[in-house]
Amino acid sequence: QFTVETWIKADIFDKNWQAIVTKGDNSWRLHRSNNTQKINFAINGGGGADNINSQTDIVYGQWYHLAGVYTGTQLR
């Protein structure tokens, strides 16, 4: 169980699945969701849901507070 959070102000996303905060590809990560303007929170080996997308699109030049919560079985 944990929470990871950060503030970002993106000028541009220039890669699919671009990393924001990670503990590697095989643990947990906050990153760009493929080639969209959404943020994805993903975890490997969690036993429940393994990823979730933001509801809001990131608009370049604006500040966002990102938080991913893993309850032990669910991502939020």
PDB file of N, CA, C, O and CB in Angstrom:
ATOM      1  N   GLN A   1       0.842  -1.168   0.000  1.00  0.00           N
ATOM      2  CA  GLN A   1       0.000   0.000   0.000  1.00  0.00           C
ATOM      3  C   GLN A   1       0.892   1.237   0.000  1.00  0.00           C
ATOM      4  O   GLN A   1       1.828   1.349   0.792  1.00  0.00           O
ATOM      5  CB  GLN A   1      -0.961  -0.006   1.215  1.00  0.00           C
ATOM      6  N   PHE A   2       0.582   2.164  -0.906  1.00  0.00           N
ATOM      7  CA  PHE A   2       1.386   3.381  -0.980  1.00  0.00           C
ATOM      8  C   PHE A   2       0.681   4.436  -1.814  1.00  0.00           C
ATOM      9  O   PHE A   2      -0.286   4.153  -2.520  1.00  0.00           O
ATOM     10  CB  PHE A   2       2.771   3.081  -1.565  1.00  0.00           C
ATOM     11  N   THR A   3       1.189   5.664  -1.716  1.00  0.00           N
ATOM     12  CA  THR A   3       0.759   6.778  -2.540  1.00  0.00           C
ATOM     13  C   THR A   3       1.994   7.399  -3.159  1.00  0.00           C
ATOM     14  O   THR A   3       3.001   7.595  -2.478  1.00  0.00           O
ATOM     15  CB  THR A   3      -0.049   7.823  -1.717  1.00  0.00           C
ATOM     16  N   VAL A   4       1.926   7.708  -4.436  1.00  0.00           N
ATOM     17  CA  VAL A   4       2.993   8.448  -5.104  1.00  0.00           C
ATOM     18  C   VAL A   4       2.352   9.715  -5.664  1.00  0.00           C
ATOM     19  O   VAL A   4       1.288   9.664  -6.280  1.00  0.00           O
ATOM     20  CB  VAL A   4       3.693   7.586  -6.246  1.00  0.00           C
ATOM     21  N   GLU A   5       3.010  10.848  -5.443  1.00  0.00           N
ATOM     22  CA  GLU A   5       2.437  12.093  -5.951  1.00  0.00           C
ATOM     23  C   GLU A   5       3.539  13.041  -6.398  1.00  0.00           C
ATOM     24  O   GLU A   5       4.683  12.963  -5.949  1.00  0.00           O
ATOM     25  CB  GLU A   5       1.560  12.763  -4.882  1.00  0.00           C
ATOM     26  N   THR A   6       3.157  13.933  -7.294  1.00  0.00           N
ATOM     27  CA  THR A   6       4.093  14.911  -7.835  1.00  0.00           C
ATOM     28  C   THR A   6       3.312  16.064  -8.450  1.00  0.00           C
ATOM     29  O   THR A   6       2.116  15.951  -8.717  1.00  0.00           O
ATOM     30  CB  THR A   6       5.033  14.261  -8.883  1.00  0.00           C
ATOM     31  N   TRP A   7       3.997  17.155  -8.667  1.00  0.00           N
ATOM     32  CA  TRP A   7       3.473  18.283  -9.432  1.00  0.00           C
ATOM     33  C   TRP A   7       4.195  18.294 -10.764  1.00  0.00           C
ATOM     34  O   TRP A   7       5.407  18.086 -10.813  1.00  0.00           O
ATOM     35  CB  TRP A   7       3.656  19.647  -8.669  1.00  0.00           C
ATOM     36  N   ILE A   8       3.456  18.536 -11.866  1.00  0.00           N
ATOM     37  CA  ILE A   8       4.104  18.655 -13.177  1.00  0.00           C
ATOM     38  C   ILE A   8       3.573  19.874 -13.923  1.00  0.00           C
ATOM     39  O   ILE A   8       2.444  20.317 -13.714  1.00  0.00           O
ATOM     40  CB  ILE A   8       3.880  17.375 -14.015  1.00  0.00           C
ATOM     41  N   LYS A   9       4.405  20.386 -14.778  1.00  0.00           N
ATOM     42  CA  LYS A   9       4.027  21.402 -15.758  1.00  0.00           C
ATOM     43  C   LYS A   9       4.707  20.980 -17.042  1.00  0.00           C
ATOM     44  O   LYS A   9       5.897  21.230 -17.233  1.00  0.00           O
ATOM     45  CB  LYS A   9       4.446  22.878 -15.311  1.00  0.00           C
ATOM     46  N   ALA A  10       3.957  20.343 -17.921  1.00  0.00           N
ATOM     47  CA  ALA A  10       4.516  19.789 -19.151  1.00  0.00           C
ATOM     48  C   ALA A  10       4.518  20.835 -20.258  1.00  0.00           C
ATOM     49  O   ALA A  10       3.507  21.486 -20.521  1.00  0.00           O
ATOM     50  CB  ALA A  10       3.725  18.549 -19.592  1.00  0.00           C
ATOM     51  N   ASP A  11       5.657  20.980 -20.891  1.00  0.00           N
ATOM     52  CA  ASP A  11       5.742  21.827 -22.076  1.00  0.00           C
ATOM     53  C   ASP A  11       5.390  21.037 -23.323  1.00  0.00           C
ATOM     54  O   ASP A  11       4.838  21.581 -24.279  1.00  0.00           O
ATOM     55  CB  ASP A  11       7.141  22.429 -22.209  1.00  0.00           C
ATOM     56  N   ILE A  12       5.714  19.734 -23.307  1.00  0.00           N
ATOM     57  CA  ILE A  12       5.386  18.860 -24.425  1.00  0.00           C
ATOM     58  C   ILE A  12       5.612  17.415 -24.001  1.00  0.00           C
ATOM     59  O   ILE A  12       6.549  17.120 -23.260  1.00  0.00           O
ATOM     60  CB  ILE A  12       6.234  19.210 -25.680  1.00  0.00           C
ATOM     61  N   PHE A  13       4.762  16.523 -24.466  1.00  0.00           N
ATOM     62  CA  PHE A  13       5.032  15.096 -24.395  1.00  0.00           C
ATOM     63  C   PHE A  13       5.572  14.719 -25.761  1.00  0.00           C
ATOM     64  O   PHE A  13       4.901  14.934 -26.771  1.00  0.00           O
ATOM     65  CB  PHE A  13       3.743  14.253 -24.006  1.00  0.00           C
ATOM     66  N   ASP A  14       6.765  14.164 -25.810  1.00  0.00           N
ATOM     67  CA  ASP A  14       7.346  13.836 -27.109  1.00  0.00           C
ATOM     68  C   ASP A  14       7.599  12.342 -27.302  1.00  0.00           C
ATOM     69  O   ASP A  14       8.211  11.937 -28.290  1.00  0.00           O
ATOM     70  CB  ASP A  14       8.633  14.584 -27.286  1.00  0.00           C
ATOM     71  N   LYS A  15       7.123  11.512 -26.344  1.00  0.00           N
ATOM     72  CA  LYS A  15       7.262  10.066 -26.461  1.00  0.00           C
ATOM     73  C   LYS A  15       5.989   9.400 -25.959  1.00  0.00           C
ATOM     74  O   LYS A  15       5.380   9.875 -25.001  1.00  0.00           O
ATOM     75  CB  LYS A  15       8.498   9.558 -25.673  1.00  0.00           C
ATOM     76  N   ASN A  16       5.581   8.306 -26.592  1.00  0.00           N
ATOM     77  CA  ASN A  16       4.491   7.495 -26.068  1.00  0.00           C
ATOM     78  C   ASN A  16       4.939   6.904 -24.740  1.00  0.00           C
ATOM     79  O   ASN A  16       6.105   6.541 -24.583  1.00  0.00           O
ATOM     80  CB  ASN A  16       4.077   6.373 -27.076  1.00  0.00           C
ATOM     81  N   TRP A  17       4.027   6.804 -23.787  1.00  0.00           N
ATOM     82  CA  TRP A  17       4.300   6.236 -22.461  1.00  0.00           C
ATOM     83  C   TRP A  17       5.432   6.973 -21.746  1.00  0.00           C
ATOM     84  O   TRP A  17       6.168   6.359 -20.974  1.00  0.00           O
ATOM     85  CB  TRP A  17       4.650   4.754 -22.586  1.00  0.00           C
ATOM     86  N   GLN A  18       5.583   8.260 -21.984  1.00  0.00           N
ATOM     87  CA  GLN A  18       6.660   9.057 -21.394  1.00  0.00           C
ATOM     88  C   GLN A  18       6.588   9.023 -19.868  1.00  0.00           C
ATOM     89  O   GLN A  18       5.546   9.320 -19.284  1.00  0.00           O
ATOM     90  CB  GLN A  18       6.590  10.512 -21.895  1.00  0.00           C
ATOM     91  N   ALA A  19       7.689   8.663 -19.230  1.00  0.00           N
ATOM     92  CA  ALA A  19       7.756   8.519 -17.774  1.00  0.00           C
ATOM     93  C   ALA A  19       7.678   9.874 -17.082  1.00  0.00           C
ATOM     94  O   ALA A  19       8.227  10.863 -17.567  1.00  0.00           O
ATOM     95  CB  ALA A  19       9.045   7.799 -17.368  1.00  0.00           C
ATOM     96  N   ILE A  20       6.987   9.909 -15.939  1.00  0.00           N
ATOM     97  CA  ILE A  20       6.940  11.083 -15.073  1.00  0.00           C
ATOM     98  C   ILE A  20       7.614  10.737 -13.748  1.00  0.00           C
ATOM     99  O   ILE A  20       8.607  11.360 -13.372  1.00  0.00           O
ATOM    100  CB  ILE A  20       5.468  11.561 -14.847  1.00  0.00           C
ATOM    101  N   VAL A  21       7.072   9.741 -13.037  1.00  0.00           N
ATOM    102  CA  VAL A  21       7.700   9.214 -11.821  1.00  0.00           C
ATOM    103  C   VAL A  21       7.581   7.701 -11.903  1.00  0.00           C
ATOM    104  O   VAL A  21       6.485   7.174 -12.095  1.00  0.00           O
ATOM    105  CB  VAL A  21       7.025   9.786 -10.494  1.00  0.00           C
ATOM    106  N   THR A  22       8.711   6.993 -11.758  1.00  0.00           N
ATOM    107  CA  THR A  22       8.668   5.536 -11.893  1.00  0.00           C
ATOM    108  C   THR A  22       9.578   4.844 -10.890  1.00  0.00           C
ATOM    109  O   THR A  22      10.510   5.431 -10.340  1.00  0.00           O
ATOM    110  CB  THR A  22       9.058   5.130 -13.301  1.00  0.00           C
ATOM    111  N   LYS A  23       9.273   3.597 -10.680  1.00  0.00           N
ATOM    112  CA  LYS A  23      10.183   2.690  -9.999  1.00  0.00           C
ATOM    113  C   LYS A  23      10.477   1.559 -10.977  1.00  0.00           C
ATOM    114  O   LYS A  23      10.473   0.385 -10.605  1.00  0.00           O
ATOM    115  CB  LYS A  23       9.577   2.152  -8.638  1.00  0.00           C
ATOM    116  N   GLY A  24      10.728   1.922 -12.216  1.00  0.00           N
ATOM    117  CA  GLY A  24      11.062   0.951 -13.250  1.00  0.00           C
ATOM    118  C   GLY A  24       9.853   0.449 -14.010  1.00  0.00           C
ATOM    119  O   GLY A  24       8.711   0.723 -13.642  1.00  0.00           O
ATOM    120  N   ASP A  25      10.121  -0.292 -15.081  1.00  0.00           N
ATOM    121  CA  ASP A  25       9.058  -0.826 -15.927  1.00  0.00           C
ATOM    122  C   ASP A  25       8.305  -1.985 -15.282  1.00  0.00           C
ATOM    123  O   ASP A  25       7.186  -2.297 -15.691  1.00  0.00           O
ATOM    124  CB  ASP A  25       9.634  -1.274 -17.241  1.00  0.00           C
ATOM    125  N   ASN A  26       8.899  -2.622 -14.285  1.00  0.00           N
ATOM    126  CA  ASN A  26       8.276  -3.807 -13.696  1.00  0.00           C
ATOM    127  C   ASN A  26       7.850  -3.591 -12.243  1.00  0.00           C
ATOM    128  O   ASN A  26       7.791  -4.547 -11.469  1.00  0.00           O
ATOM    129  CB  ASN A  26       9.231  -4.978 -13.774  1.00  0.00           C
ATOM    130  N   SER A  27       7.557  -2.369 -11.873  1.00  0.00           N
ATOM    131  CA  SER A  27       7.087  -2.071 -10.527  1.00  0.00           C
ATOM    132  C   SER A  27       5.885  -1.131 -10.639  1.00  0.00           C
ATOM    133  O   SER A  27       4.794  -1.582 -10.989  1.00  0.00           O
ATOM    134  CB  SER A  27       8.227  -1.438  -9.653  1.00  0.00           C
ATOM    135  N   TRP A  28       6.056   0.166 -10.350  1.00  0.00           N
ATOM    136  CA  TRP A  28       4.958   1.127 -10.482  1.00  0.00           C
ATOM    137  C   TRP A  28       5.442   2.351 -11.248  1.00  0.00           C
ATOM    138  O   TRP A  28       6.643   2.609 -11.337  1.00  0.00           O
ATOM    139  CB  TRP A  28       4.407   1.539  -9.089  1.00  0.00           C
ATOM    140  N   ARG A  29       4.481   3.109 -11.807  1.00  0.00           N
ATOM    141  CA  ARG A  29       4.846   4.290 -12.584  1.00  0.00           C
ATOM    142  C   ARG A  29       3.645   5.207 -12.813  1.00  0.00           C
ATOM    143  O   ARG A  29       2.514   4.747 -12.969  1.00  0.00           O
ATOM    144  CB  ARG A  29       5.446   3.872 -13.923  1.00  0.00           C
ATOM    145  N   LEU A  30       3.912   6.492 -12.830  1.00  0.00           N
ATOM    146  CA  LEU A  30       3.007   7.519 -13.342  1.00  0.00           C
ATOM    147  C   LEU A  30       3.622   7.952 -14.663  1.00  0.00           C
ATOM    148  O   LEU A  30       4.773   8.388 -14.695  1.00  0.00           O
ATOM    149  CB  LEU A  30       2.821   8.747 -12.322  1.00  0.00           C
ATOM    150  N   HIS A  31       2.875   7.840 -15.745  1.00  0.00           N
ATOM    151  CA  HIS A  31       3.424   8.166 -17.060  1.00  0.00           C
ATOM    152  C   HIS A  31       2.308   8.569 -18.009  1.00  0.00           C
ATOM    153  O   HIS A  31       1.123   8.401 -17.721  1.00  0.00           O
ATOM    154  CB  HIS A  31       4.211   6.974 -17.633  1.00  0.00           C
ATOM    155  N   ARG A  32       2.718   9.098 -19.134  1.00  0.00           N
ATOM    156  CA  ARG A  32       1.763   9.452 -20.187  1.00  0.00           C
ATOM    157  C   ARG A  32       1.069   8.175 -20.641  1.00  0.00           C
ATOM    158  O   ARG A  32       1.712   7.133 -20.769  1.00  0.00           O
ATOM    159  CB  ARG A  32       2.473  10.170 -21.392  1.00  0.00           C
ATOM    160  N   SER A  33      -0.230   8.245 -20.886  1.00  0.00           N
ATOM    161  CA  SER A  33      -0.976   7.095 -21.374  1.00  0.00           C
ATOM    162  C   SER A  33      -0.861   7.010 -22.889  1.00  0.00           C
ATOM    163  O   SER A  33      -1.591   7.675 -23.623  1.00  0.00           O
ATOM    164  CB  SER A  33      -2.455   7.178 -20.946  1.00  0.00           C
ATOM    165  N   ASN A  34       0.076   6.175 -23.341  1.00  0.00           N
ATOM    166  CA  ASN A  34       0.371   5.952 -24.758  1.00  0.00           C
ATOM    167  C   ASN A  34       0.648   7.277 -25.464  1.00  0.00           C
ATOM    168  O   ASN A  34       1.614   7.960 -25.123  1.00  0.00           O
ATOM    169  CB  ASN A  34      -0.799   5.215 -25.446  1.00  0.00           C
ATOM    170  N   ASN A  35      -0.180   7.656 -26.442  1.00  0.00           N
ATOM    171  CA  ASN A  35       0.058   8.913 -27.167  1.00  0.00           C
ATOM    172  C   ASN A  35      -1.049   9.934 -26.891  1.00  0.00           C
ATOM    173  O   ASN A  35      -1.307  10.812 -27.714  1.00  0.00           O
ATOM    174  CB  ASN A  35       0.159   8.646 -28.680  1.00  0.00           C
ATOM    175  N   THR A  36      -1.706   9.813 -25.722  1.00  0.00           N
ATOM    176  CA  THR A  36      -2.793  10.716 -25.350  1.00  0.00           C
ATOM    177  C   THR A  36      -2.272  11.831 -24.443  1.00  0.00           C
ATOM    178  O   THR A  36      -1.077  11.901 -24.155  1.00  0.00           O
ATOM    179  CB  THR A  36      -3.927   9.938 -24.649  1.00  0.00           C
ATOM    180  N   GLN A  37      -3.168  12.690 -24.003  1.00  0.00           N
ATOM    181  CA  GLN A  37      -2.825  13.747 -23.042  1.00  0.00           C
ATOM    182  C   GLN A  37      -3.252  13.349 -21.628  1.00  0.00           C
ATOM    183  O   GLN A  37      -3.308  14.197 -20.737  1.00  0.00           O
ATOM    184  CB  GLN A  37      -3.493  15.083 -23.445  1.00  0.00           C
ATOM    185  N   LYS A  38      -3.549  12.077 -21.420  1.00  0.00           N
ATOM    186  CA  LYS A  38      -3.938  11.567 -20.108  1.00  0.00           C
ATOM    187  C   LYS A  38      -2.721  10.982 -19.396  1.00  0.00           C
ATOM    188  O   LYS A  38      -1.701  10.683 -20.017  1.00  0.00           O
ATOM    189  CB  LYS A  38      -5.052  10.503 -20.241  1.00  0.00           C
ATOM    190  N   ILE A  39      -2.854  10.826 -18.072  1.00  0.00           N
ATOM    191  CA  ILE A  39      -1.818  10.222 -17.248  1.00  0.00           C
ATOM    192  C   ILE A  39      -2.288   8.837 -16.838  1.00  0.00           C
ATOM    193  O   ILE A  39      -3.458   8.646 -16.507  1.00  0.00           O
ATOM    194  CB  ILE A  39      -1.496  11.100 -16.001  1.00  0.00           C
ATOM    195  N   ASN A  40      -1.376   7.869 -16.860  1.00  0.00           N
ATOM    196  CA  ASN A  40      -1.671   6.506 -16.472  1.00  0.00           C
ATOM    197  C   ASN A  40      -0.879   6.172 -15.211  1.00  0.00           C
ATOM    198  O   ASN A  40       0.306   6.489 -15.114  1.00  0.00           O
ATOM    199  CB  ASN A  40      -1.341   5.517 -17.619  1.00  0.00           C
ATOM    200  N   PHE A  41      -1.540   5.527 -14.244  1.00  0.00           N
ATOM    201  CA  PHE A  41      -0.882   4.993 -13.053  1.00  0.00           C
ATOM    202  C   PHE A  41      -0.942   3.488 -13.192  1.00  0.00           C
ATOM    203  O   PHE A  41      -2.028   2.922 -13.317  1.00  0.00           O
ATOM    204  CB  PHE A  41      -1.563   5.491 -11.706  1.00  0.00           C
ATOM    205  N   ALA A  42       0.209   2.827 -13.174  1.00  0.00           N
ATOM    206  CA  ALA A  42       0.260   1.387 -13.406  1.00  0.00           C
ATOM    207  C   ALA A  42       1.144   0.725 -12.362  1.00  0.00           C
ATOM    208  O   ALA A  42       2.090   1.322 -11.846  1.00  0.00           O
ATOM    209  CB  ALA A  42       0.777   1.078 -14.824  1.00  0.00           C
ATOM    210  N   ILE A  43       0.810  -0.523 -12.065  1.00  0.00           N
ATOM    211  CA  ILE A  43       1.581  -1.319 -11.118  1.00  0.00           C
ATOM    212  C   ILE A  43       1.620  -2.754 -11.628  1.00  0.00           C
ATOM    213  O   ILE A  43       0.636  -3.251 -12.175  1.00  0.00           O
ATOM    214  CB  ILE A  43       0.969  -1.246  -9.676  1.00  0.00           C
ATOM    215  N   ASN A  44       2.750  -3.411 -11.449  1.00  0.00           N
ATOM    216  CA  ASN A  44       2.878  -4.819 -11.807  1.00  0.00           C
ATOM    217  C   ASN A  44       2.832  -5.649 -10.535  1.00  0.00           C
ATOM    218  O   ASN A  44       3.385  -5.252  -9.510  1.00  0.00           O
ATOM    219  CB  ASN A  44       4.193  -5.085 -12.598  1.00  0.00           C
ATOM    220  N   GLY A  45       2.178  -6.796 -10.598  1.00  0.00           N
ATOM    221  CA  GLY A  45       2.141  -7.708  -9.466  1.00  0.00           C
ATOM    222  C   GLY A  45       1.244  -7.259  -8.337  1.00  0.00           C
ATOM    223  O   GLY A  45       1.441  -7.664  -7.191  1.00  0.00           O
ATOM    224  N   GLY A  46       0.255  -6.422  -8.640  1.00  0.00           N
ATOM    225  CA  GLY A  46      -0.613  -5.902  -7.597  1.00  0.00           C
ATOM    226  C   GLY A  46      -1.732  -6.829  -7.172  1.00  0.00           C
ATOM    227  O   GLY A  46      -2.294  -6.661  -6.089  1.00  0.00           O
ATOM    228  N   GLY A  47      -2.068  -7.806  -8.003  1.00  0.00           N
ATOM    229  CA  GLY A  47      -3.126  -8.732  -7.652  1.00  0.00           C
ATOM    230  C   GLY A  47      -4.520  -8.231  -7.986  1.00  0.00           C
ATOM    231  O   GLY A  47      -5.464  -9.022  -7.998  1.00  0.00           O
ATOM    232  N   GLY A  48      -4.676  -6.951  -8.255  1.00  0.00           N
ATOM    233  CA  GLY A  48      -5.971  -6.390  -8.646  1.00  0.00           C
ATOM    234  C   GLY A  48      -5.811  -5.668  -9.963  1.00  0.00           C
ATOM    235  O   GLY A  48      -5.077  -6.120 -10.842  1.00  0.00           O
ATOM    236  N   ALA A  49      -6.507  -4.530 -10.106  1.00  0.00           N
ATOM    237  CA  ALA A  49      -6.379  -3.716 -11.311  1.00  0.00           C
ATOM    238  C   ALA A  49      -4.925  -3.304 -11.470  1.00  0.00           C
ATOM    239  O   ALA A  49      -4.274  -2.933 -10.493  1.00  0.00           O
ATOM    240  CB  ALA A  49      -7.306  -2.468 -11.252  1.00  0.00           C
ATOM    241  N   ASP A  50      -4.413  -3.364 -12.690  1.00  0.00           N
ATOM    242  CA  ASP A  50      -2.994  -3.066 -12.871  1.00  0.00           C
ATOM    243  C   ASP A  50      -2.717  -1.700 -13.476  1.00  0.00           C
ATOM    244  O   ASP A  50      -1.558  -1.292 -13.545  1.00  0.00           O
ATOM    245  CB  ASP A  50      -2.378  -4.107 -13.728  1.00  0.00           C
ATOM    246  N   ASN A  51      -3.753  -0.972 -13.921  1.00  0.00           N
ATOM    247  CA  ASN A  51      -3.523   0.400 -14.387  1.00  0.00           C
ATOM    248  C   ASN A  51      -4.829   1.167 -14.450  1.00  0.00           C
ATOM    249  O   ASN A  51      -5.913   0.591 -14.550  1.00  0.00           O
ATOM    250  CB  ASN A  51      -2.843   0.401 -15.764  1.00  0.00           C
ATOM    251  N   ILE A  52      -4.696   2.479 -14.389  1.00  0.00           N
ATOM    252  CA  ILE A  52      -5.859   3.362 -14.422  1.00  0.00           C
ATOM    253  C   ILE A  52      -5.430   4.661 -15.102  1.00  0.00           C
ATOM    254  O   ILE A  52      -4.309   5.131 -14.907  1.00  0.00           O
ATOM    255  CB  ILE A  52      -6.426   3.631 -12.971  1.00  0.00           C
ATOM    256  N   ASN A  53      -6.323   5.234 -15.897  1.00  0.00           N
ATOM    257  CA  ASN A  53      -6.048   6.497 -16.593  1.00  0.00           C
ATOM    258  C   ASN A  53      -6.730   7.667 -15.894  1.00  0.00           C
ATOM    259  O   ASN A  53      -7.770   7.516 -15.252  1.00  0.00           O
ATOM    260  CB  ASN A  53      -6.512   6.417 -18.056  1.00  0.00           C
ATOM    261  N   SER A  54      -6.116   8.833 -16.038  1.00  0.00           N
ATOM    262  CA  SER A  54      -6.729  10.061 -15.527  1.00  0.00           C
ATOM    263  C   SER A  54      -7.990  10.371 -16.325  1.00  0.00           C
ATOM    264  O   SER A  54      -8.143   9.920 -17.460  1.00  0.00           O
ATOM    265  CB  SER A  54      -5.731  11.252 -15.597  1.00  0.00           C
ATOM    266  N   GLN A  55      -8.877  11.131 -15.734  1.00  0.00           N
ATOM    267  CA  GLN A  55     -10.081  11.594 -16.416  1.00  0.00           C
ATOM    268  C   GLN A  55      -9.811  12.879 -17.187  1.00  0.00           C
ATOM    269  O   GLN A  55     -10.498  13.184 -18.162  1.00  0.00           O
ATOM    270  CB  GLN A  55     -11.213  11.810 -15.412  1.00  0.00           C
ATOM    271  N   THR A  56      -8.812  13.625 -16.746  1.00  0.00           N
ATOM    272  CA  THR A  56      -8.507  14.938 -17.294  1.00  0.00           C
ATOM    273  C   THR A  56      -7.331  14.871 -18.245  1.00  0.00           C
ATOM    274  O   THR A  56      -6.342  14.192 -17.968  1.00  0.00           O
ATOM    275  CB  THR A  56      -8.221  15.927 -16.180  1.00  0.00           C
ATOM    276  N   ASP A  57      -7.430  15.571 -19.366  1.00  0.00           N
ATOM    277  CA  ASP A  57      -6.292  15.717 -20.279  1.00  0.00           C
ATOM    278  C   ASP A  57      -5.325  16.756 -19.731  1.00  0.00           C
ATOM    279  O   ASP A  57      -5.743  17.760 -19.155  1.00  0.00           O
ATOM    280  CB  ASP A  57      -6.768  16.115 -21.701  1.00  0.00           C
ATOM    281  N   ILE A  58      -4.050  16.515 -19.908  1.00  0.00           N
ATOM    282  CA  ILE A  58      -3.015  17.479 -19.545  1.00  0.00           C
ATOM    283  C   ILE A  58      -2.958  18.557 -20.627  1.00  0.00           C
ATOM    284  O   ILE A  58      -2.842  18.248 -21.813  1.00  0.00           O
ATOM    285  CB  ILE A  58      -1.622  16.779 -19.371  1.00  0.00           C
ATOM    286  N   VAL A  59      -3.039  19.804 -20.219  1.00  0.00           N
ATOM    287  CA  VAL A  59      -2.901  20.946 -21.119  1.00  0.00           C
ATOM    288  C   VAL A  59      -1.496  21.495 -20.909  1.00  0.00           C
ATOM    289  O   VAL A  59      -1.110  21.813 -19.784  1.00  0.00           O
ATOM    290  CB  VAL A  59      -4.010  22.052 -20.853  1.00  0.00           C
ATOM    291  N   TYR A  60      -0.732  21.607 -21.994  1.00  0.00           N
ATOM    292  CA  TYR A  60       0.640  22.090 -21.894  1.00  0.00           C
ATOM    293  C   TYR A  60       0.689  23.471 -21.253  1.00  0.00           C
ATOM    294  O   TYR A  60      -0.149  24.330 -21.530  1.00  0.00           O
ATOM    295  CB  TYR A  60       1.294  22.126 -23.274  1.00  0.00           C
ATOM    296  N   GLY A  61       1.695  23.672 -20.382  1.00  0.00           N
ATOM    297  CA  GLY A  61       1.911  24.963 -19.753  1.00  0.00           C
ATOM    298  C   GLY A  61       1.133  25.190 -18.470  1.00  0.00           C
ATOM    299  O   GLY A  61       1.285  26.234 -17.836  1.00  0.00           O
ATOM    300  N   GLN A  62       0.289  24.221 -18.067  1.00  0.00           N
ATOM    301  CA  GLN A  62      -0.473  24.351 -16.820  1.00  0.00           C
ATOM    302  C   GLN A  62       0.082  23.392 -15.772  1.00  0.00           C
ATOM    303  O   GLN A  62       0.593  22.325 -16.111  1.00  0.00           O
ATOM    304  CB  GLN A  62      -1.981  24.075 -17.060  1.00  0.00           C
ATOM    305  N   TRP A  63      -0.020  23.774 -14.500  1.00  0.00           N
ATOM    306  CA  TRP A  63       0.429  22.940 -13.401  1.00  0.00           C
ATOM    307  C   TRP A  63      -0.652  21.927 -13.029  1.00  0.00           C
ATOM    308  O   TRP A  63      -1.843  22.238 -13.033  1.00  0.00           O
ATOM    309  CB  TRP A  63       0.800  23.803 -12.188  1.00  0.00           C
ATOM    310  N   TYR A  64      -0.209  20.699 -12.706  1.00  0.00           N
ATOM    311  CA  TYR A  64      -1.105  19.631 -12.267  1.00  0.00           C
ATOM    312  C   TYR A  64      -0.493  18.909 -11.082  1.00  0.00           C
ATOM    313  O   TYR A  64       0.712  18.659 -11.043  1.00  0.00           O
ATOM    314  CB  TYR A  64      -1.393  18.640 -13.417  1.00  0.00           C
ATOM    315  N   HIS A  65      -1.337  18.577 -10.116  1.00  0.00           N
ATOM    316  CA  HIS A  65      -0.931  17.724  -9.006  1.00  0.00           C
ATOM    317  C   HIS A  65      -1.405  16.318  -9.343  1.00  0.00           C
ATOM    318  O   HIS A  65      -2.604  16.085  -9.496  1.00  0.00           O
ATOM    319  CB  HIS A  65      -1.520  18.227  -7.625  1.00  0.00           C
ATOM    320  N   LEU A  66      -0.469  15.380  -9.458  1.00  0.00           N
ATOM    321  CA  LEU A  66      -0.787  13.994  -9.783  1.00  0.00           C
ATOM    322  C   LEU A  66      -0.605  13.138  -8.543  1.00  0.00           C
ATOM    323  O   LEU A  66       0.364  13.315  -7.804  1.00  0.00           O
ATOM    324  CB  LEU A  66       0.097  13.475 -10.944  1.00  0.00           C
ATOM    325  N   ALA A  67      -1.511  12.225  -8.309  1.00  0.00           N
ATOM    326  CA  ALA A  67      -1.383  11.285  -7.199  1.00  0.00           C
ATOM    327  C   ALA A  67      -1.914   9.932  -7.640  1.00  0.00           C
ATOM    328  O   ALA A  67      -3.007   9.836  -8.199  1.00  0.00           O
ATOM    329  CB  ALA A  67      -2.141  11.793  -5.939  1.00  0.00           C
ATOM    330  N   GLY A  68      -1.142   8.897  -7.389  1.00  0.00           N
ATOM    331  CA  GLY A  68      -1.564   7.518  -7.617  1.00  0.00           C
ATOM    332  C   GLY A  68      -1.603   6.809  -6.272  1.00  0.00           C
ATOM    333  O   GLY A  68      -0.622   6.837  -5.528  1.00  0.00           O
ATOM    334  N   VAL A  69      -2.712   6.183  -5.957  1.00  0.00           N
ATOM    335  CA  VAL A  69      -2.877   5.483  -4.684  1.00  0.00           C
ATOM    336  C   VAL A  69      -3.091   3.997  -4.972  1.00  0.00           C
ATOM    337  O   VAL A  69      -3.940   3.624  -5.781  1.00  0.00           O
ATOM    338  CB  VAL A  69      -4.075   6.075  -3.862  1.00  0.00           C
ATOM    339  N   TYR A  70      -2.308   3.162  -4.297  1.00  0.00           N
ATOM    340  CA  TYR A  70      -2.479   1.715  -4.369  1.00  0.00           C
ATOM    341  C   TYR A  70      -2.887   1.233  -2.992  1.00  0.00           C
ATOM    342  O   TYR A  70      -2.122   1.379  -2.038  1.00  0.00           O
ATOM    343  CB  TYR A  70      -1.175   1.000  -4.859  1.00  0.00           C
ATOM    344  N   THR A  71      -4.082   0.657  -2.866  1.00  0.00           N
ATOM    345  CA  THR A  71      -4.624   0.252  -1.572  1.00  0.00           C
ATOM    346  C   THR A  71      -4.184  -1.156  -1.165  1.00  0.00           C
ATOM    347  O   THR A  71      -4.489  -1.603  -0.060  1.00  0.00           O
ATOM    348  CB  THR A  71      -6.134   0.322  -1.606  1.00  0.00           C
ATOM    349  N   GLY A  72      -3.484  -1.843  -2.031  1.00  0.00           N
ATOM    350  CA  GLY A  72      -3.142  -3.242  -1.806  1.00  0.00           C
ATOM    351  C   GLY A  72      -3.900  -4.143  -2.763  1.00  0.00           C
ATOM    352  O   GLY A  72      -3.467  -5.254  -3.066  1.00  0.00           O
ATOM    353  N   THR A  73      -5.060  -3.641  -3.245  1.00  0.00           N
ATOM    354  CA  THR A  73      -5.862  -4.367  -4.228  1.00  0.00           C
ATOM    355  C   THR A  73      -6.407  -3.475  -5.331  1.00  0.00           C
ATOM    356  O   THR A  73      -6.759  -3.966  -6.404  1.00  0.00           O
ATOM    357  CB  THR A  73      -7.000  -5.060  -3.543  1.00  0.00           C
ATOM    358  N   GLN A  74      -6.483  -2.173  -5.084  1.00  0.00           N
ATOM    359  CA  GLN A  74      -7.065  -1.248  -6.061  1.00  0.00           C
ATOM    360  C   GLN A  74      -6.137  -0.071  -6.326  1.00  0.00           C
ATOM    361  O   GLN A  74      -5.352   0.333  -5.468  1.00  0.00           O
ATOM    362  CB  GLN A  74      -8.423  -0.741  -5.574  1.00  0.00           C
ATOM    363  N   LEU A  75      -6.249   0.466  -7.531  1.00  0.00           N
ATOM    364  CA  LEU A  75      -5.552   1.698  -7.909  1.00  0.00           C
ATOM    365  C   LEU A  75      -6.562   2.828  -7.951  1.00  0.00           C
ATOM    366  O   LEU A  75      -7.704   2.650  -8.377  1.00  0.00           O
ATOM    367  CB  LEU A  75      -4.828   1.547  -9.284  1.00  0.00           C
ATOM    368  N   ARG A  76      -6.121   3.993  -7.502  1.00  0.00           N
ATOM    369  CA  ARG A  76      -6.978   5.181  -7.548  1.00  0.00           C
ATOM    370  C   ARG A  76      -6.163   6.375  -7.948  1.00  0.00           C
ATOM    371  O   ARG A  76      -6.695   7.481  -8.047  1.00  0.00           O
ATOM    372  CB  ARG A  76      -7.661   5.431  -6.198  1.00  0.00           C
TER     373      ARG A  76
END
